[in-house]
Amino acid sequence: MIKIAICDDDLITLNHTKKLIEDFKVKEFEIKCYKSGEELLQSNEKFQIILLDIDMGGINGIETAKRIRIYDKQVKIIYVTNYTDYTSSAFSVHAFGYIVKPVKAKDLYEQLEEALSYMKEEKEELVEFVTNEGLLRIDLKKIYYFEYEARKILMKTSDKTYILKEKISDIGDKMKSYGFEMPHKSFVVNLYNVKSIKGYDIYMMDKSIIPLSQKKSTDFRNSLNIYLSNHIEEYRRG
């Protein structure tokens, strides 16, 4: 459940926006409505998304956002405004996006879908490994692949390459439930970071090319298709 706040002193816009969000079927939201910046700040609640009117009486949207940023650096702030000249001020509070009034379903849904996409990417799932440098906890999305070479396992990540003292088969078994597969006896690949397959070559997001053995080709392609299908469904359900 995603917590979302709507803050607008125009009750017609407030209720209209709330109704549009309730009709948004991609994700279920817990919606809270506020008629002023003061009311939002006094609630002491944390949200994942805030739809914030800029031109309000009392504390305006820019000042409200500045105060929110003191205690919450992660919330996605989407400005709702009649104007287009607040952009430079909004940079200081790291606004996620803008919607011009009157709020249209298409504009609102595009902003919500983008915010949800970013939020999904930001979620970390950590896994532990013992490397030559000691214990490592790393986000799964940062791992591209494992390679068996000279009796060692090389773990290629977005930051660097680590050396593990494990068997490649054990790595394959350990990582399978996390969306990793063995396309070749010497590799375990993160399906999340597969860019494409051409023939018997697997192209990774870091531009590496991993061999796909003919024997494992059908099973690997099937696993990738299932993974991608499930990944889309998870995004829709959140």
Summary of the structure (lengths in Angstrom):
residues: 238
radius of gyration: 23.0
end to end distance: 8.1
largest distance: 68.7
contacts: 700
relative contact order: 0.10
helix: 38%
strand: 32%
